[in-house]
Amino acid sequence: MTRVTATEFKNNVGAFSDAAMREPVIITSHQRDRLVLLSAEEYRRLTGDTQQGVSEDRKRLIRERAEYHRNTIIELAKR
């Protein structure tokens, strides 16, 4: 993973933007990690967001959780 100071990043935005297409680039300030630059594709992968909206994995997880809670409510209502 590439690590650069904010000044280095400012002076070479293009080069570090290109690097972020391959791997995350950590931008530091006062010797502390402050920001991470990554490709839009990697961001979407990490957040589960796709161009079409919610990813299929996310939809499946939502369905599973809804079904789990549905069954819990039914069981509680029987008591």
N, CA, C and O atoms as CSV, one atom per row, in Angstrom:
chain,resi,resn,atom,element,x,y,z
A,1,MET,N,N,0.853,-1.170,0.000
A,1,MET,CA,C,0.000,0.000,0.000
A,1,MET,C,C,0.899,1.233,0.000
A,1,MET,O,O,1.893,1.293,0.723
A,2,THR,N,N,0.539,2.195,-0.807
A,2,THR,CA,C,1.299,3.430,-0.916
A,2,THR,C,C,0.900,4.386,0.205
A,2,THR,O,O,-0.279,4.527,0.529
A,3,ARG,N,N,1.908,5.042,0.793
A,3,ARG,CA,C,1.652,6.025,1.860
A,3,ARG,C,C,2.386,7.305,1.465
A,3,ARG,O,O,3.584,7.271,1.184
A,4,VAL,N,N,1.668,8.439,1.443
A,4,VAL,CA,C,2.265,9.717,1.052
A,4,VAL,C,C,1.783,10.820,1.975
A,4,VAL,O,O,0.723,10.714,2.593
A,5,THR,N,N,2.569,11.873,2.059
A,5,THR,CA,C,2.131,13.033,2.834
A,5,THR,C,C,1.120,13.825,2.006
A,5,THR,O,O,1.040,13.675,0.787
A,6,ALA,N,N,0.360,14.660,2.687
A,6,ALA,CA,C,-0.621,15.490,1.992
A,6,ALA,C,C,0.056,16.393,0.966
A,6,ALA,O,O,-0.491,16.636,-0.110
A,7,THR,N,N,1.245,16.888,1.298
A,7,THR,CA,C,1.984,17.752,0.374
A,7,THR,C,C,2.411,16.973,-0.864
A,7,THR,O,O,2.268,17.463,-1.984
A,8,GLU,N,N,2.936,15.762,-0.672
A,8,GLU,CA,C,3.324,14.927,-1.816
A,8,GLU,C,C,2.112,14.648,-2.695
A,8,GLU,O,O,2.194,14.704,-3.922
A,9,PHE,N,N,0.987,14.346,-2.051
A,9,PHE,CA,C,-0.227,14.069,-2.812
A,9,PHE,C,C,-0.644,15.286,-3.622
A,9,PHE,O,O,-0.951,15.171,-4.809
A,10,LYS,N,N,-0.657,16.446,-2.987
A,10,LYS,CA,C,-1.056,17.685,-3.662
A,10,LYS,C,C,-0.167,17.964,-4.877
A,10,LYS,O,O,-0.644,18.408,-5.921
A,11,ASN,N,N,1.131,17.696,-4.724
A,11,ASN,CA,C,2.075,17.978,-5.800
A,11,ASN,C,C,2.067,16.938,-6.913
A,11,ASN,O,O,2.603,17.185,-7.994
A,12,ASN,N,N,1.463,15.775,-6.660
A,12,ASN,CA,C,1.467,14.690,-7.648
A,12,ASN,C,C,0.111,13.988,-7.707
A,12,ASN,O,O,0.047,12.758,-7.722
A,13,VAL,N,N,-0.950,14.750,-7.739
A,13,VAL,CA,C,-2.296,14.188,-7.718
A,13,VAL,C,C,-2.488,13.139,-8.804
A,13,VAL,O,O,-3.032,12.070,-8.531
A,14,GLY,N,N,-2.065,13.413,-9.994
A,14,GLY,CA,C,-2.262,12.489,-11.105
A,14,GLY,C,C,-1.595,11.149,-10.874
A,14,GLY,O,O,-2.203,10.101,-11.093
A,15,ALA,N,N,-0.354,11.179,-10.436
A,15,ALA,CA,C,0.392,9.933,-10.212
A,15,ALA,C,C,-0.254,9.101,-9.112
A,15,ALA,O,O,-0.381,7.883,-9.242
A,16,PHE,N,N,-0.664,9.759,-8.026
A,16,PHE,CA,C,-1.267,9.007,-6.930
A,16,PHE,C,C,-2.694,8.572,-7.253
A,16,PHE,O,O,-3.158,7.556,-6.736
A,17,SER,N,N,-3.387,9.318,-8.090
A,17,SER,CA,C,-4.707,8.885,-8.551
A,17,SER,C,C,-4.570,7.620,-9.387
A,17,SER,O,O,-5.367,6.691,-9.252
A,18,ASP,N,N,-3.567,7.587,-10.243
A,18,ASP,CA,C,-3.298,6.375,-11.028
A,18,ASP,C,C,-2.934,5.211,-10.117
A,18,ASP,O,O,-3.387,4.088,-10.339
A,19,ALA,N,N,-2.124,5.463,-9.096
A,19,ALA,CA,C,-1.721,4.408,-8.154
A,19,ALA,C,C,-2.946,3.858,-7.414
A,19,ALA,O,O,-3.016,2.662,-7.133
A,20,ALA,N,N,-3.905,4.728,-7.101
A,20,ALA,CA,C,-5.103,4.305,-6.374
A,20,ALA,C,C,-5.977,3.369,-7.202
A,20,ALA,O,O,-6.823,2.665,-6.649
A,21,MET,N,N,-5.787,3.352,-8.503
A,21,MET,CA,C,-6.523,2.420,-9.345
A,21,MET,C,C,-6.026,0.986,-9.128
A,21,MET,O,O,-6.743,0.027,-9.414
A,22,ARG,N,N,-4.808,0.846,-8.627
A,22,ARG,CA,C,-4.221,-0.475,-8.382
A,22,ARG,C,C,-4.308,-0.888,-6.921
A,22,ARG,O,O,-4.513,-2.063,-6.617
A,23,GLU,N,N,-4.153,0.072,-6.018
A,23,GLU,CA,C,-4.167,-0.214,-4.581
A,23,GLU,C,C,-4.504,1.069,-3.827
A,23,GLU,O,O,-4.296,2.165,-4.349
A,24,PRO,N,N,-5.023,0.945,-2.603
A,24,PRO,CA,C,-5.334,2.157,-1.830
A,24,PRO,C,C,-4.079,2.989,-1.570
A,24,PRO,O,O,-2.985,2.451,-1.399
A,25,VAL,N,N,-4.258,4.294,-1.544
A,25,VAL,CA,C,-3.177,5.227,-1.242
A,25,VAL,C,C,-3.542,5.935,0.066
A,25,VAL,O,O,-4.574,6.599,0.154
A,26,ILE,N,N,-2.693,5.787,1.070
A,26,ILE,CA,C,-2.925,6.437,2.357
A,26,ILE,C,C,-2.271,7.811,2.320
A,26,ILE,O,O,-1.094,7.941,1.983
A,27,ILE,N,N,-3.037,8.823,2.667
A,27,ILE,CA,C,-2.533,10.197,2.692
A,27,ILE,C,C,-2.392,10.597,4.160
A,27,ILE,O,O,-3.343,10.519,4.937
A,28,THR,N,N,-1.186,11.027,4.516
A,28,THR,CA,C,-0.907,11.364,5.905
A,28,THR,C,C,-0.801,12.877,6.095
A,28,THR,O,O,-0.545,13.630,5.155
A,29,SER,N,N,-1.007,13.291,7.342
A,29,SER,CA,C,-0.830,14.684,7.709
A,29,SER,C,C,-0.267,14.685,9.122
A,29,SER,O,O,-0.834,14.076,10.029
A,30,HIS,N,N,0.848,15.372,9.298
A,30,HIS,CA,C,1.512,15.420,10.600
A,30,HIS,C,C,1.790,14.010,11.125
A,30,HIS,O,O,1.594,13.718,12.305
A,31,GLN,N,N,2.247,13.153,10.227
A,31,GLN,CA,C,2.643,11.775,10.510
A,31,GLN,C,C,1.491,10.887,10.989
A,31,GLN,O,O,1.716,9.865,11.638
A,32,ARG,N,N,0.263,11.282,10.668
A,32,ARG,CA,C,-0.908,10.481,11.006
A,32,ARG,C,C,-1.676,10.154,9.739
A,32,ARG,O,O,-1.794,10.990,8.844
A,33,ASP,N,N,-2.199,8.936,9.662
A,33,ASP,CA,C,-3.057,8.568,8.541
A,33,ASP,C,C,-4.321,9.414,8.616
A,33,ASP,O,O,-5.000,9.444,9.643
A,34,ARG,N,N,-4.630,10.102,7.517
A,34,ARG,CA,C,-5.800,10.986,7.515
A,34,ARG,C,C,-6.858,10.556,6.503
A,34,ARG,O,O,-8.053,10.595,6.796
A,35,LEU,N,N,-6.422,10.149,5.319
A,35,LEU,CA,C,-7.355,9.804,4.240
A,35,LEU,C,C,-6.857,8.570,3.513
A,35,LEU,O,O,-5.677,8.226,3.566
A,36,VAL,N,N,-7.787,7.912,2.830
A,36,VAL,CA,C,-7.421,6.803,1.956
A,36,VAL,C,C,-8.078,7.066,0.608
A,36,VAL,O,O,-9.288,7.276,0.523
A,37,LEU,N,N,-7.273,7.051,-0.434
A,37,LEU,CA,C,-7.770,7.228,-1.795
A,37,LEU,C,C,-7.835,5.854,-2.436
A,37,LEU,O,O,-6.846,5.120,-2.446
A,38,LEU,N,N,-9.009,5.502,-2.977
A,38,LEU,CA,C,-9.137,4.221,-3.654
A,38,LEU,C,C,-10.045,4.363,-4.855
A,38,LEU,O,O,-10.781,5.341,-4.985
A,39,SER,N,N,-9.983,3.379,-5.726
A,39,SER,CA,C,-10.771,3.445,-6.957
A,39,SER,C,C,-12.262,3.360,-6.636
A,39,SER,O,O,-12.656,2.824,-5.601
A,40,ALA,N,N,-13.071,3.888,-7.525
A,40,ALA,CA,C,-14.527,3.823,-7.353
A,40,ALA,C,C,-14.985,2.371,-7.343
A,40,ALA,O,O,-15.896,2.008,-6.599
A,41,GLU,N,N,-14.358,1.546,-8.165
A,41,GLU,CA,C,-14.714,0.120,-8.204
A,41,GLU,C,C,-14.459,-0.543,-6.851
A,41,GLU,O,O,-15.293,-1.306,-6.363
A,42,GLU,N,N,-13.313,-0.251,-6.250
A,42,GLU,CA,C,-12.998,-0.826,-4.939
A,42,GLU,C,C,-13.954,-0.293,-3.874
A,42,GLU,O,O,-14.374,-1.042,-2.993
A,43,TYR,N,N,-14.295,0.973,-3.945
A,43,TYR,CA,C,-15.253,1.552,-3.008
A,43,TYR,C,C,-16.596,0.833,-3.098
A,43,TYR,O,O,-17.179,0.464,-2.079
A,44,ARG,N,N,-17.081,0.638,-4.316
A,44,ARG,CA,C,-18.353,-0.060,-4.506
A,44,ARG,C,C,-18.281,-1.488,-3.986
A,44,ARG,O,O,-19.240,-1.983,-3.393
A,45,ARG,N,N,-17.154,-2.153,-4.203
A,45,ARG,CA,C,-16.987,-3.520,-3.709
A,45,ARG,C,C,-17.053,-3.542,-2.182
A,45,ARG,O,O,-17.708,-4.407,-1.600
A,46,LEU,N,N,-16.386,-2.605,-1.544
A,46,LEU,CA,C,-16.350,-2.571,-0.082
A,46,LEU,C,C,-17.695,-2.208,0.535
A,46,LEU,O,O,-18.050,-2.719,1.597
A,47,THR,N,N,-18.437,-1.336,-0.118
A,47,THR,CA,C,-19.714,-0.889,0.430
A,47,THR,C,C,-20.887,-1.734,-0.035
A,47,THR,O,O,-21.994,-1.603,0.488
A,48,GLY,N,N,-20.654,-2.599,-1.012
A,48,GLY,CA,C,-21.744,-3.416,-1.528
A,48,GLY,C,C,-22.630,-2.660,-2.489
A,48,GLY,O,O,-23.686,-3.156,-2.881
A,49,ASP,N,N,-22.220,-1.468,-2.874
A,49,ASP,CA,C,-23.003,-0.644,-3.792
A,49,ASP,C,C,-22.605,-0.991,-5.222
A,49,ASP,O,O,-21.425,-1.198,-5.506
A,50,THR,N,N,-23.569,-1.054,-6.109
A,50,THR,CA,C,-23.295,-1.286,-7.522
A,50,THR,C,C,-23.905,-0.157,-8.328
A,50,THR,O,O,-24.666,0.653,-7.798
A,51,GLN,N,N,-23.581,-0.102,-9.580
A,51,GLN,CA,C,-24.151,0.938,-10.452
A,51,GLN,C,C,-25.670,0.821,-10.509
A,51,GLN,O,O,-26.361,1.826,-10.671
A,52,GLN,N,N,-26.198,-0.396,-10.376
A,52,GLN,CA,C,-27.633,-0.606,-10.482
A,52,GLN,C,C,-28.344,-0.421,-9.145
A,52,GLN,O,O,-29.565,-0.560,-9.080
A,53,GLY,N,N,-27.626,-0.118,-8.103
A,53,GLY,CA,C,-28.247,0.035,-6.796
A,53,GLY,C,C,-27.678,-0.977,-5.824
A,53,GLY,O,O,-26.460,-1.129,-5.726
A,54,VAL,N,N,-28.542,-1.666,-5.109
A,54,VAL,CA,C,-28.117,-2.613,-4.083
A,54,VAL,C,C,-27.612,-3.897,-4.731
A,54,VAL,O,O,-28.236,-4.425,-5.651
A,55,SER,N,N,-26.469,-4.399,-4.241
A,55,SER,CA,C,-25.891,-5.618,-4.802
A,55,SER,C,C,-26.767,-6.824,-4.479
A,55,SER,O,O,-27.588,-6.778,-3.563
A,56,GLU,N,N,-26.588,-7.891,-5.231
A,56,GLU,CA,C,-27.356,-9.112,-5.003
A,56,GLU,C,C,-27.054,-9.709,-3.636
A,56,GLU,O,O,-27.960,-10.219,-2.976
A,57,ASP,N,N,-25.793,-9.658,-3.196
A,57,ASP,CA,C,-25.444,-10.157,-1.866
A,57,ASP,C,C,-26.177,-9.376,-0.783
A,57,ASP,O,O,-26.673,-9.950,0.186
A,58,ARG,N,N,-26.237,-8.069,-0.960
A,58,ARG,CA,C,-26.918,-7.215,0.019
A,58,ARG,C,C,-28.414,-7.516,0.040
A,58,ARG,O,O,-29.017,-7.569,1.112
A,59,LYS,N,N,-29.023,-7.713,-1.134
A,59,LYS,CA,C,-30.442,-8.058,-1.211
A,59,LYS,C,C,-30.710,-9.379,-0.500
A,59,LYS,O,O,-31.693,-9.508,0.228
A,60,ARG,N,N,-29.836,-10.357,-0.712
A,60,ARG,CA,C,-29.985,-11.656,-0.076
A,60,ARG,C,C,-29.914,-11.510,1.444
A,60,ARG,O,O,-30.723,-12.094,2.164
A,61,LEU,N,N,-28.952,-10.737,1.927
A,61,LEU,CA,C,-28.804,-10.522,3.362
A,61,LEU,C,C,-30.041,-9.843,3.953
A,61,LEU,O,O,-30.491,-10.210,5.038
A,62,ILE,N,N,-30.582,-8.869,3.253
A,62,ILE,CA,C,-31.792,-8.179,3.720
A,62,ILE,C,C,-32.957,-9.161,3.798
A,62,ILE,O,O,-33.707,-9.153,4.775
A,63,ARG,N,N,-33.117,-10.011,2.773
A,63,ARG,CA,C,-34.194,-11.008,2.787
A,63,ARG,C,C,-34.038,-11.977,3.957
A,63,ARG,O,O,-35.008,-12.290,4.647
A,64,GLU,N,N,-32.800,-12.450,4.176
A,64,GLU,CA,C,-32.548,-13.390,5.267
A,64,GLU,C,C,-32.865,-12.773,6.625
A,64,GLU,O,O,-33.488,-13.414,7.472
A,65,ARG,N,N,-32.440,-11.537,6.829
A,65,ARG,CA,C,-32.703,-10.874,8.109
A,65,ARG,C,C,-34.189,-10.604,8.306
A,65,ARG,O,O,-34.700,-10.744,9.417
A,66,ALA,N,N,-34.881,-10.222,7.250
A,66,ALA,CA,C,-36.325,-9.984,7.347
A,66,ALA,C,C,-37.041,-11.278,7.705
A,66,ALA,O,O,-37.938,-11.273,8.548
A,67,GLU,N,N,-36.660,-12.375,7.083
A,67,GLU,CA,C,-37.282,-13.672,7.375
A,67,GLU,C,C,-36.999,-14.097,8.813
A,67,GLU,O,O,-37.886,-14.612,9.495
A,68,TYR,N,N,-35.786,-13.888,9.268
A,68,TYR,CA,C,-35.427,-14.221,10.647
A,68,TYR,C,C,-36.310,-13.453,11.630
A,68,TYR,O,O,-36.848,-14.040,12.569
A,69,HIS,N,N,-36.459,-12.167,11.421
A,69,HIS,CA,C,-37.266,-11.355,12.328
A,69,HIS,C,C,-38.751,-11.687,12.208
A,69,HIS,O,O,-39.479,-11.626,13.199
A,70,ARG,N,N,-39.202,-12.033,11.023
A,70,ARG,CA,C,-40.598,-12.439,10.823
A,70,ARG,C,C,-40.894,-13.659,11.684
A,70,ARG,O,O,-41.900,-13.698,12.391
A,71,ASN,N,N,-40.028,-14.638,11.623
A,71,ASN,CA,C,-40.227,-15.846,12.416
A,71,ASN,C,C,-40.170,-15.562,13.915
A,71,ASN,O,O,-40.922,-16.157,14.687
A,72,THR,N,N,-39.305,-14.676,14.324
A,72,THR,CA,C,-39.197,-14.306,15.740
A,72,THR,C,C,-40.495,-13.678,16.218
A,72,THR,O,O,-40.985,-14.025,17.293
A,73,ILE,N,N,-41.057,-12.766,15.447
A,73,ILE,CA,C,-42.311,-12.101,15.820
A,73,ILE,C,C,-43.443,-13.109,15.901
A,73,ILE,O,O,-44.258,-13.045,16.821
A,74,ILE,N,N,-43.510,-14.026,14.968
A,74,ILE,CA,C,-44.562,-15.068,14.999
A,74,ILE,C,C,-44.419,-15.917,16.250
A,74,ILE,O,O,-45.412,-16.214,16.916
A,75,GLU,N,N,-43.207,-16.306,16.573
A,75,GLU,CA,C,-42.995,-17.122,17.779
A,75,GLU,C,C,-43.384,-16.351,19.043
A,75,GLU,O,O,-44.000,-16.916,19.946
A,76,LEU,N,N,-43.036,-15.093,19.112
A,76,LEU,CA,C,-43.393,-14.288,20.287
A,76,LEU,C,C,-44.916,-14.115,20.397
A,76,LEU,O,O,-45.457,-14.097,21.502
A,77,ALA,N,N,-45.599,-13.990,19.271
A,77,ALA,CA,C,-47.055,-13.814,19.283
A,77,ALA,C,C,-47.761,-15.063,19.784
A,77,ALA,O,O,-48.871,-14.977,20.309
A,78,LYS,N,N,-47.140,-16.209,19.631
A,78,LYS,CA,C,-47.742,-17.457,20.092
A,78,LYS,C,C,-47.672,-17.617,21.603
A,78,LYS,O,O,-48.402,-18.436,22.160
A,79,ARG,N,N,-46.826,-16.869,22.274
A,79,ARG,CA,C,-46.635,-17.021,23.724
A,79,ARG,C,C,-47.756,-16.412,24.523
A,79,ARG,O,O,-47.735,-16.461,25.753
